[in-house]
Amino acid sequence: MILVATTRKRDERPGTFFGGERATPLDFAGIEVSVPPGHKPSEIEWASAAPGNAQSNFVVRRAGFLDGEKAFVRSLNAQLAARPRGSRKVLLFIHGYNTMFAEGLYRFAQLVHDAKSSAVPVLFTWASRGELTQYVYDNNSATTARDDLERTIRLIFASDAEQVNILAHSMGNWVTVEALRQIKISGGLAQIGKLGNLVLAAPDIDVDVFKSQMRRFGKPKKPFFIVLSKDDKALGASRFIAGGQERLGAGSNTAELAELGAVVIDLSDVKATDSSNHGKFAQLAAIAPQLEHALAQGVDQKPGAAAEAAGESLSTIVSLPIKILGLPLKIIAQ
């Protein structure tokens, strides 16, 4: 069961649940998604027509809206209680630009399934219209959602979770980092010790803006992850829209990012399964256990040429040509 917190307006069309328009207050739902037996890692097997076939497509098994924050927390705690102590983890996912509700939901289901994650999955979905021409609207929607994501993060940390891991993609990184910045400014989280891994995948954030955000945070005690690819065409388009300003996920200076306290996972040499090279992060889910093991062994802790050489040795372990720069830590909640 994927728990949903959203700033999207409910959509009355059968099976749609939420659309691309903004709404207040924060809304909640619980949705069970099934993955077909013949699923290929990193792929989403879409149905050609609703409701789809569970034997060959991603389909919604059951779903229902939750009546406010208390119902959301009750459902979250119920799922956590079904797991043994020491394994009560949450994985919070924040999707990116040009993403309709179903796209974000199914992508998250794919990530959880491929990673064999036992964490309770929570999707924060903001009001993206899911259209390439709606970049400005989406960017404003992400910005508008900052307070609601902050509230969602606080609810999760105040729950019975023992560890909270956060994964954001593309423009979802903007709202995520902004929400965390607000939390920092307001005095932080009493339960900050629950924070596990923070993964910023293909972040669509101006590099200079990110540096200013990091000055507010200070160098973190525990490194976070930046997953990037220098051939990301979507971020190339974003750079053009932004007047030529470099995007964080394009990774022009990985050594500088490492100095800010990041573990950089460079996927530039990985062949993408999407034409824009923007969704490579989804391919990491299937190799999460191997990658976790490799990082735990300390494959690469050196910058420059040493990092590149270590990245080559890492690729023999995880079957993808990944380069790592920074300290080795776990990448995703298992």
Backbone torsions as a table, in degrees:
resi	resn	phi	psi	omega
1	MET	NA	121.1	176.3
2	ILE	-93.0	123.4	174.8
3	LEU	-86.1	139.8	-174.8
4	VAL	-121.7	131.2	168.8
5	ALA	-120.7	130.2	-170.8
6	THR	-147.0	151.9	171.4
7	THR	-104.7	12.4	178.5
8	ARG	-82.1	151.9	173.7
9	LYS	-79.9	139.2	177.3
10	ARG	-61.5	144.0	179.8
11	ASP	-112.4	125.2	-174.7
12	GLU	-78.5	-8.2	178.5
13	ARG	-67.1	135.5	-177.2
14	PRO	-54.3	129.2	176.4
15	GLY	78.7	1.2	-177.4
16	THR	-91.7	-39.6	176.4
17	PHE	71.6	-65.0	-177.5
18	PHE	-135.0	143.5	178.9
19	GLY	-103.2	-155.1	-175.8
20	GLY	-103.4	3.3	-179.9
21	GLU	-93.4	155.7	-176.9
22	ARG	-80.9	152.2	178.0
23	ALA	-151.1	155.8	171.8
24	THR	-134.5	151.4	-1.8
25	PRO	-80.7	-174.6	176.0
26	LEU	-53.9	133.1	-177.6
27	ASP	-113.7	160.6	-174.9
28	PHE	-139.2	154.4	177.5
29	ALA	-156.6	166.4	172.5
30	GLY	-129.3	126.4	-174.1
31	ILE	-135.2	129.2	177.1
32	GLU	-101.3	123.2	-179.0
33	VAL	-113.0	134.6	175.1
34	SER	-103.9	144.4	179.1
35	VAL	-107.6	132.4	-175.3
36	PRO	-65.2	151.1	-179.0
37	PRO	-56.7	-34.8	-178.1
38	GLY	-92.1	20.5	-177.8
39	HIS	-55.9	136.3	174.8
40	LYS	-98.6	130.2	-178.5
41	PRO	-50.4	137.5	178.4
42	SER	76.5	-7.1	-179.7
43	GLU	-95.8	158.8	169.3
44	ILE	-119.5	116.9	-179.9
45	GLU	-85.0	94.6	-176.5
46	TRP	-79.1	145.2	174.2
47	ALA	-79.4	143.8	177.8
48	SER	-75.4	-22.1	178.1
49	ALA	-153.4	146.8	179.5
50	ALA	-68.3	147.2	3.4
51	PRO	-91.6	1.2	-178.6
52	GLY	88.3	171.9	-179.1
53	ASN	-116.2	120.5	-176.8
54	ALA	-61.1	-20.1	179.6
55	GLN	-78.9	-17.3	-176.7
56	SER	-135.3	-8.4	-176.1
57	ASN	-132.4	158.1	165.1
58	PHE	-68.6	128.9	178.2
59	VAL	-140.2	153.4	174.2
60	VAL	-83.8	121.3	-179.6
61	ARG	-80.5	-48.4	178.1
62	ARG	-156.0	156.5	-176.2
63	ALA	-159.3	155.3	176.5
64	GLY	-165.1	148.5	176.5
65	PHE	-77.3	150.6	177.0
66	LEU	-108.4	138.6	-173.5
67	ASP	-86.5	74.2	171.8
68	GLY	89.7	-177.4	-174.2
69	GLU	-60.5	-43.1	-176.3
70	LYS	-63.6	-40.4	178.1
71	ALA	-66.5	-37.9	177.0
72	PHE	-61.3	-49.1	-178.9
73	VAL	-65.8	-38.9	177.7
74	ARG	-60.8	-44.4	179.5
75	SER	-65.5	-40.7	177.8
76	LEU	-61.8	-48.4	-179.1
77	ASN	-65.1	-33.4	177.8
78	ALA	-64.2	-42.0	177.9
79	GLN	-67.8	-38.9	178.2
80	LEU	-64.1	-40.2	-178.3
81	ALA	-64.8	-24.8	179.0
82	ALA	-76.1	-7.2	178.1
83	ARG	-104.1	149.3	-179.7
84	PRO	-67.8	153.2	175.8
85	ARG	-57.9	140.1	-175.1
86	GLY	94.7	-12.1	-179.9
87	SER	-126.2	18.3	-177.2
88	ARG	-89.8	82.4	-175.1
89	LYS	-115.2	156.7	175.7
90	VAL	-123.3	138.7	171.3
91	LEU	-115.5	114.0	179.9
92	LEU	-100.3	125.8	-179.6
93	PHE	-117.6	134.3	177.6
94	ILE	-122.9	114.8	-175.1
95	HIS	-76.8	178.8	-176.1
96	GLY	-109.6	-163.3	-179.2
97	TYR	-64.8	155.6	174.0
98	ASN	58.7	47.4	-175.2
99	THR	-133.2	111.1	172.7
100	MET	-73.5	166.5	-174.8
101	PHE	-56.7	-48.4	-178.1
102	ALA	-62.1	-35.2	179.5
103	GLU	-64.8	-44.9	177.9
104	GLY	-65.2	-40.5	-179.7
105	LEU	-63.9	-48.8	-177.6
106	TYR	-71.0	-35.5	176.0
107	ARG	-61.6	-42.4	179.1
108	PHE	-65.4	-41.2	177.9
109	ALA	-60.7	-39.6	177.7
110	GLN	-63.2	-44.8	-179.4
111	LEU	-61.7	-46.6	-179.1
112	VAL	-63.3	-44.5	-179.2
113	HIS	-64.3	-50.1	-175.6
114	ASP	-66.1	-33.3	179.7
115	ALA	-82.1	-7.1	-175.9
116	LYS	54.2	39.4	-177.3
117	SER	-74.5	134.6	176.3
118	SER	-99.8	2.7	178.8
119	ALA	-69.9	152.4	174.4
120	VAL	-71.1	120.8	-177.4
121	PRO	-84.5	129.3	176.6
122	VAL	-125.5	123.5	178.4
123	LEU	-102.8	122.5	169.2
124	PHE	-100.5	116.0	-176.1
125	THR	-120.9	116.6	-178.9
126	TRP	-95.0	171.1	-167.8
127	ALA	-81.4	75.4	169.7
128	SER	-86.2	139.6	179.0
129	ARG	-83.8	-8.7	176.6
130	GLY	69.0	33.0	179.4
131	GLU	-133.1	138.8	-178.4
132	LEU	-60.1	-33.0	-176.2
133	THR	-79.5	-2.2	-175.0
134	GLN	-104.6	33.4	-176.5
135	TYR	-60.4	-46.1	-178.0
136	VAL	-65.8	-44.1	177.0
137	TYR	-58.7	-46.1	-179.7
138	ASP	-62.2	-43.0	179.3
139	ASN	-61.0	-41.1	177.9
140	ASN	-69.2	-35.2	177.4
141	SER	-64.9	-41.3	177.9
142	ALA	-62.6	-43.0	179.3
143	THR	-64.5	-41.7	179.1
144	THR	-62.1	-27.9	-175.1
145	ALA	-83.3	-0.7	-175.0
146	ARG	-55.8	-48.8	-176.8
147	ASP	-64.1	-37.9	-179.1
148	ASP	-71.0	-35.7	174.9
149	LEU	-67.8	-40.4	176.0
150	GLU	-57.6	-44.3	179.8
151	ARG	-63.2	-41.5	178.6
152	THR	-62.3	-43.7	178.5
153	ILE	-61.0	-42.4	180.0
154	ARG	-64.8	-40.4	178.3
155	LEU	-61.9	-42.7	-178.4
156	ILE	-67.1	-43.6	-179.6
157	PHE	-67.2	-28.9	179.0
158	ALA	-83.4	-4.7	179.8
159	SER	-78.2	-169.3	179.6
160	ASP	-84.8	9.1	178.8
161	ALA	-62.2	140.7	175.8
162	GLU	-92.3	-25.5	178.4
163	GLN	-147.4	139.9	179.1
164	VAL	-123.6	120.5	178.1
165	ASN	-110.6	141.7	-175.3
166	ILE	-124.4	129.7	176.9
167	LEU	-127.2	122.8	178.5
168	ALA	-122.6	149.6	179.8
169	HIS	-128.1	138.8	171.4
170	SER	55.6	-126.8	-179.7
171	MET	-66.6	-18.3	174.8
172	GLY	-60.9	-23.1	176.4
173	ASN	-68.3	-32.9	179.3
174	TRP	-61.1	-51.9	-179.1
175	VAL	-67.5	-32.5	179.7
176	THR	-67.2	-50.4	-178.6
177	VAL	-66.1	-36.6	177.3
178	GLU	-64.8	-41.6	178.5
179	ALA	-64.1	-41.7	178.7
180	LEU	-67.2	-34.1	176.8
181	ARG	-64.7	-41.8	178.1
182	GLN	-62.5	-41.1	178.4
183	ILE	-61.7	-42.1	178.8
184	LYS	-62.2	-45.2	-179.1
185	ILE	-63.5	-37.1	-176.7
186	SER	-80.8	0.9	176.9
187	GLY	114.0	0.2	174.7
188	GLY	87.1	-167.7	-179.7
189	LEU	-112.6	133.1	177.7
190	ALA	-62.2	-30.2	-176.9
191	GLN	-102.5	30.3	-174.6
192	ILE	-59.6	-22.4	178.5
193	GLY	-63.2	-15.3	178.0
194	LYS	-77.7	-13.9	-176.9
195	LEU	-64.5	123.5	177.0
196	GLY	-95.3	-106.0	-178.6
197	ASN	-101.7	138.8	174.0
198	LEU	-115.1	114.0	-175.5
199	VAL	-115.9	119.8	177.9
200	LEU	-105.9	103.4	-174.9
201	ALA	-99.3	124.8	180.0
202	ALA	46.8	52.2	-173.2
203	PRO	-65.8	125.0	177.1
204	ASP	-92.1	73.8	-179.5
205	ILE	-134.0	134.8	173.0
206	ASP	-56.4	129.6	-176.8
207	VAL	-58.0	-41.8	-179.5
208	ASP	-67.0	-37.1	176.3
209	VAL	-63.2	-42.5	179.9
210	PHE	-62.1	-41.1	178.5
211	LYS	-61.7	-39.1	178.7
212	SER	-67.8	-36.0	176.5
213	GLN	-64.7	-40.6	-179.4
214	MET	-68.3	-28.9	175.9
215	ARG	-64.6	-33.3	176.3
216	ARG	-70.1	-42.0	179.9
217	PHE	-69.2	-39.5	-167.3
218	GLY	80.5	164.5	-179.4
219	LYS	-66.2	122.1	-174.8
220	PRO	-67.2	148.7	176.9
221	LYS	-66.2	-36.1	178.8
222	LYS	-113.9	121.6	-179.1
223	PRO	-58.9	150.7	174.4
224	PHE	-110.4	172.6	-175.9
225	PHE	-109.5	137.1	169.0
226	ILE	-118.6	118.1	178.3
227	VAL	-99.7	119.6	-173.3
228	LEU	-137.9	166.8	175.4
229	SER	-150.9	127.8	-175.4
230	LYS	-74.0	-11.0	178.8
231	ASP	-105.1	22.6	-178.4
232	ASP	-71.3	106.5	-176.4
233	LYS	-70.9	-34.0	179.4
234	ALA	-63.7	-40.3	178.3
235	LEU	-73.7	-25.0	173.0
236	GLY	-64.9	-41.4	176.6
237	ALA	-66.3	-39.7	178.2
238	SER	-63.2	-39.0	177.1
239	ARG	-61.1	-40.6	178.6
240	PHE	-63.0	-46.9	179.3
241	ILE	-60.5	-34.3	-177.2
242	ALA	-86.8	15.4	176.2
243	GLY	76.5	26.3	176.9
244	GLY	89.8	6.0	179.4
245	GLN	-76.8	130.7	-177.1
246	GLU	-61.2	139.3	176.4
247	ARG	-95.9	145.0	-175.8
248	LEU	-58.0	-39.7	-176.3
249	GLY	-75.0	-5.8	177.6
250	ALA	-83.4	-19.0	168.6
251	GLY	61.1	52.7	179.8
252	SER	-75.3	-24.6	-178.4
253	ASN	-137.6	81.4	-176.1
254	THR	-68.0	-32.7	179.8
255	ALA	-63.7	-38.8	178.8
256	GLU	-65.4	-38.1	178.0
257	LEU	-64.8	-38.9	178.0
258	ALA	-62.6	-37.0	179.0
259	GLU	-66.0	-26.5	178.1
260	LEU	-76.7	-9.0	178.1
261	GLY	110.4	19.1	-178.1
262	ALA	-103.4	149.2	163.6
263	VAL	-96.2	115.6	-175.9
264	VAL	-94.3	125.7	175.9
265	ILE	-110.4	104.7	-173.6
266	ASP	-93.7	115.6	-178.5
267	LEU	-104.6	19.6	-174.9
268	SER	-57.3	-33.2	-177.5
269	ASP	-91.0	1.4	179.1
270	VAL	-84.7	132.2	177.3
271	LYS	-75.6	123.7	-176.2
272	ALA	-78.3	155.9	174.0
273	THR	-97.4	-2.2	176.7
274	ASP	-121.6	152.2	-173.3
275	SER	-68.7	-22.1	-177.3
276	SER	-90.9	-7.9	-176.1
277	ASN	61.7	21.5	-174.4
278	HIS	-98.0	-13.0	-176.1
279	GLY	-110.5	23.3	-177.8
280	LYS	-60.0	-29.0	-177.7
281	PHE	-56.7	-30.0	-178.8
282	ALA	-64.5	-23.7	179.9
283	GLN	-75.0	-18.6	-179.6
284	LEU	-72.2	-26.1	-175.3
285	ALA	-58.6	-41.3	-176.1
286	ALA	-67.9	-23.8	-179.5
287	ILE	-109.2	15.0	-176.8
288	ALA	-53.9	-45.9	-179.4
289	PRO	-61.3	-43.4	179.3
290	GLN	-66.2	-41.5	-179.3
291	LEU	-65.6	-41.4	177.4
292	GLU	-58.4	-44.6	-179.5
293	HIS	-64.1	-44.1	-178.2
294	ALA	-62.9	-42.9	179.9
295	LEU	-66.9	-38.3	179.4
296	ALA	-64.0	-26.0	178.8
297	GLN	-81.4	-4.4	177.8
298	GLY	74.9	45.7	-177.7
299	VAL	-58.2	-39.0	-173.4
300	ASP	-146.8	116.5	175.1
301	GLN	-127.8	16.0	-173.9
302	LYS	-122.9	145.3	178.8
303	PRO	-82.4	177.7	170.2
304	GLY	66.3	-141.4	-175.9
305	ALA	-62.2	-34.0	179.1
306	ALA	-63.1	-38.0	178.6
307	ALA	-65.1	-40.4	-179.2
308	GLU	-64.9	-42.2	178.7
309	ALA	-63.8	-41.3	179.2
310	ALA	-66.5	-36.5	177.9
311	GLY	-61.6	-37.4	177.6
312	GLU	-64.7	-39.8	178.5
313	SER	-69.1	-32.3	177.8
314	LEU	-63.9	-36.9	-176.8
315	SER	-63.2	-26.5	177.8
316	THR	-73.1	-20.3	-179.7
317	ILE	-87.0	-42.7	-172.7
318	VAL	-106.2	2.1	174.5
319	SER	68.0	14.6	173.8
320	LEU	-131.9	143.7	-179.1
321	PRO	-77.3	76.1	-176.7
322	ILE	-100.9	140.6	172.6
323	LYS	-113.1	138.4	-178.1
324	ILE	-119.3	135.9	175.1
325	LEU	-131.9	117.1	179.8
326	GLY	128.3	-164.5	-176.9
327	LEU	-84.6	141.7	-179.2
328	PRO	-78.8	124.5	175.1
329	LEU	-142.9	169.6	176.7
330	LYS	-63.8	146.6	-177.0
331	ILE	-99.3	-32.5	-175.2
332	ILE	-148.7	149.6	-176.8
333	ALA	-67.5	130.7	177.1
334	GLN	-104.4	NA	NA
